[in-house]
């Protein structure tokens, strides 16, 4: 079970990774997805899964953040 400190550390780490990667990953998704309305759904799903993984495994597993997303 994660402590509140672990959860806060994951949240802070996630926010940093999100800010650093969102634009470039959005561009990559936009190149592959024809339906513009699906882009945000795909991004939301990807970042949600990434955050769940951070909470489950801790930030130590997330080396090469962009590759994880």
N, CA, C and O of each residue as an XYZ file, in Angstrom:
276
protein
N       0.843     -1.183      0.000
C       0.000      0.000      0.000
C       0.888      1.247      0.000
O       1.883      1.318      0.721
N       0.522      2.186     -0.791
C       1.284      3.428     -0.927
C       0.932      4.409      0.182
O      -0.221      4.508      0.603
N       1.934      5.123      0.640
C       1.699      6.168      1.638
C       1.237      7.436      0.920
O       1.334      7.544     -0.302
N       0.742      8.378      1.690
C       0.338      9.656      1.101
C       1.526     10.351      0.447
O       1.367     11.020     -0.574
N       2.701     10.200      1.019
C       3.909     10.791      0.429
C       4.220     10.167     -0.925
O       4.587     10.868     -1.868
N       4.071      8.837     -1.021
C       4.292      8.145     -2.290
C       3.306      8.637     -3.351
O       3.684      8.885     -4.496
N       2.059      8.772     -2.961
C       1.027      9.219     -3.892
C       1.308     10.643     -4.350
O       1.171     10.958     -5.532
N       1.698     11.494     -3.423
C       2.025     12.882     -3.774
C       3.239     12.933     -4.693
O       3.257     13.712     -5.646
N       4.237     12.126     -4.425
C       5.419     12.061     -5.273
C       5.045     11.608     -6.686
O       5.540     12.157     -7.670
N       4.171     10.607     -6.782
C       3.703     10.136     -8.089
C       2.938     11.226     -8.819
O       3.122     11.414    -10.021
N       2.088     11.939     -8.112
C       1.299     12.999     -8.727
C       2.201     14.098     -9.269
O       2.025     14.550    -10.400
N       3.159     14.523     -8.469
C       4.092     15.571     -8.881
C       4.912     15.117    -10.089
O       5.100     15.874    -11.042
N       5.390     13.891    -10.040
C       6.172     13.334    -11.135
C       5.322     13.255    -12.403
O       5.772     13.637    -13.483
N       4.097     12.759    -12.265
C       3.195     12.650    -13.407
C       2.948     14.013    -14.043
O       2.997     14.148    -15.266
N       2.686     15.009    -13.228
C       2.418     16.349    -13.753
C       3.609     16.886    -14.544
O       3.433     17.522    -15.583
N       4.811     16.629    -14.053
C       6.005     17.073    -14.778
C       6.137     16.359    -16.117
O       6.388     16.990    -17.144
N       5.965     15.036    -16.099
C       6.055     14.255    -17.333
C       4.961     14.682    -18.315
O       5.216     14.833    -19.510
N       3.760     14.870    -17.809
C       2.642     15.303    -18.657
C       2.981     16.625    -19.341
O       2.818     16.757    -20.554
N       3.446     17.591    -18.575
C       3.784     18.907    -19.128
C       4.895     18.813    -20.168
O       4.876     19.531    -21.168
N       5.854     17.936    -19.937
C       7.004     17.815    -20.832
C       6.706     17.016    -22.100
O       7.383     17.196    -23.112
N       5.705     16.140    -22.058
C       5.484     15.227    -23.186
C       4.193     15.459    -23.959
O       4.067     14.990    -25.090
N       3.242     16.164    -23.384
C       1.905     16.241    -23.983
C       1.919     16.736    -25.426
O       1.313     16.107    -26.293
N       2.586     17.832    -25.698
C       2.559     18.412    -27.052
C       3.121     17.461    -28.097
O       2.518     17.267    -29.153
N       4.263     16.873    -27.809
C       4.874     15.990    -28.807
C       4.070     14.707    -28.997
O       3.937     14.216    -30.118
N       3.542     14.172    -27.920
C       2.747     12.948    -28.052
C       1.429     13.249    -28.767
O       0.946     12.431    -29.550
N       0.851     14.414    -28.501
C      -0.375     14.802    -29.192
C      -0.125     14.896    -30.699
O      -0.955     14.458    -31.496
N       1.004     15.459    -31.082
C       1.336     15.542    -32.509
C       1.458     14.151    -33.124
O       0.968     13.913    -34.228
N       2.111     13.231    -32.408
C       2.272     11.868    -32.921
C       0.923     11.181    -33.091
O       0.679     10.517    -34.098
N       0.049     11.345    -32.099
C      -1.279     10.731    -32.184
C      -2.063     11.354    -33.337
O      -2.741     10.644    -34.079
N      -1.976     12.660    -33.490
C      -2.708     13.356    -34.553
C      -2.267     12.881    -35.931
O      -3.076     12.860    -36.858
N      -1.017     12.505    -36.083
C      -0.538     11.997    -37.373
C      -1.127     10.633    -37.713
O      -1.249     10.273    -38.884
N      -1.487      9.885    -36.687
C      -1.969      8.518    -36.912
C      -3.488      8.370    -36.870
O      -4.029      7.393    -37.388
N      -4.173      9.322    -36.261
C      -5.613      9.213    -36.062
C      -6.327     10.197    -36.984
O      -6.032     11.392    -36.965
N      -7.236      9.715    -37.764
C      -7.944     10.580    -38.709
C      -9.039     11.402    -38.030
O      -9.248     12.565    -38.378
N      -9.719     10.819    -37.090
C     -10.839     11.498    -36.432
C     -10.302     12.398    -35.312
O      -9.830     11.916    -34.283
N     -10.381     13.684    -35.530
C      -9.855     14.664    -34.574
C     -10.483     14.489    -33.199
O      -9.808     14.656    -32.183
N     -11.750     14.160    -33.160
C     -12.434     14.011    -31.869
C     -11.912     12.831    -31.050
O     -12.143     12.765    -29.843
N     -11.213     11.907    -31.695
C     -10.660     10.753    -30.978
C      -9.305     11.041    -30.334
O      -8.875     10.312    -29.439
N      -8.642     12.084    -30.779
C      -7.289     12.374    -30.294
C      -7.267     12.569    -28.779
O      -6.456     11.955    -28.086
N      -8.144     13.411    -28.270
C      -8.157     13.672    -26.824
C      -8.525     12.422    -26.025
O      -7.993     12.205    -24.936
N      -9.427     11.602    -26.555
C      -9.787     10.358    -25.867
C      -8.589      9.422    -25.758
O      -8.347      8.821    -24.711
N      -7.855      9.310    -26.838
C      -6.672      8.441    -26.848
C      -5.630      8.949    -25.861
O      -5.049      8.171    -25.103
N      -5.398     10.259    -25.874
C      -4.433     10.839    -24.944
C      -4.860     10.648    -23.492
O      -4.045     10.321    -22.630
N      -6.135     10.854    -23.239
C      -6.635     10.676    -21.875
C      -6.438      9.238    -21.416
O      -5.987      9.000    -20.295
N      -6.769      8.289    -22.264
C      -6.591      6.880    -21.910
C      -5.118      6.550    -21.648
O      -4.792      5.864    -20.679
N      -4.237      7.042    -22.515
C      -2.807      6.749    -22.380
C      -2.241      7.330    -21.087
O      -1.528      6.645    -20.354
N      -2.557      8.588    -20.811
C      -2.025      9.215    -19.596
C      -2.664      8.632    -18.340
O      -2.019      8.557    -17.294
N      -3.893      8.229    -18.434
C      -4.570      7.589    -17.288
C      -3.876      6.265    -16.940
O      -3.616      5.981    -15.771
N      -3.587      5.476    -17.951
C      -2.904      4.201    -17.729
C      -1.502      4.425    -17.181
O      -1.044      3.681    -16.314
N      -0.828      5.441    -17.681
C       0.512      5.773    -17.187
C       0.450      6.148    -15.706
O       1.276      5.695    -14.913
N      -0.518      6.968    -15.339
C      -0.653      7.383    -13.933
C      -0.969      6.183    -13.036
O      -0.418      6.060    -11.942
N      -1.844      5.314    -13.496
C      -2.151      4.106    -12.715
C      -0.902      3.256    -12.516
O      -0.687      2.703    -11.438
N      -0.078      3.153    -13.561
C       1.170      2.393    -13.451
C       2.120      3.030    -12.450
O       2.782      2.331    -11.683
N       2.187      4.362    -12.456
C       3.025      5.051    -11.475
C       2.568      4.742    -10.063
O       3.386      4.464     -9.186
N       1.257      4.788     -9.840
C       0.734      4.512     -8.501
C       0.996      3.071     -8.082
O       1.291      2.797     -6.918
N       0.888      2.162     -9.029
C       1.056      0.745     -8.718
C       2.531      0.364     -8.533
O       2.878     -0.352     -7.594
N       3.389      0.847     -9.430
C       4.791      0.425     -9.437
C       5.750      1.435     -8.827
O       6.888      1.097     -8.501
N       5.299      2.660     -8.673
C       6.183      3.715     -8.183
C       6.930      4.370     -9.337
O       6.943      3.856    -10.456
N       7.546      5.501     -9.055
C       8.188      6.248    -10.125
C       9.503      5.612    -10.574
O      10.049      5.994    -11.610
N      10.006      4.669     -9.826
C      11.247      3.994    -10.208
C      11.141      3.216    -11.502
O      12.146      3.037    -12.189
N       9.958      2.748    -11.856
C       9.793      1.970    -13.084
C       9.812      2.858    -14.314
O      10.054      2.365    -15.416
N       9.569      4.133    -14.164
C       9.327      5.031    -15.290
C      10.611      5.662    -15.810
O      10.785      6.878    -15.725
N      11.483      4.869    -16.330
C      12.671      5.398    -16.987
C      12.343      5.484    -18.473
O      11.817      4.532    -19.050
N      12.643      6.593    -19.080
C      12.242      6.801    -20.468
C      10.761      7.065    -20.525
O      10.013      6.326    -21.165
N      10.333      8.124    -19.853
C       8.912      8.428    -19.672
C       8.117      8.408    -20.970
O       7.009      7.874    -21.022
N       8.674      8.976    -21.987
C       7.966      9.053    -23.265
C       7.663      7.663    -23.808
O       6.589      7.433    -24.363
N       8.596      6.742    -23.652
C       8.380      5.373    -24.100
C       7.285      4.679    -23.311
O       6.580      3.823    -23.845
N       7.135      5.045    -22.031
C       6.100      4.440    -21.195
C       4.700      4.860    -21.636
O       3.747      4.087    -21.540
N       4.593      6.076    -22.112
C       3.292      6.604    -22.502
C       2.977      6.096    -23.875
O       1.920      6.411    -24.422
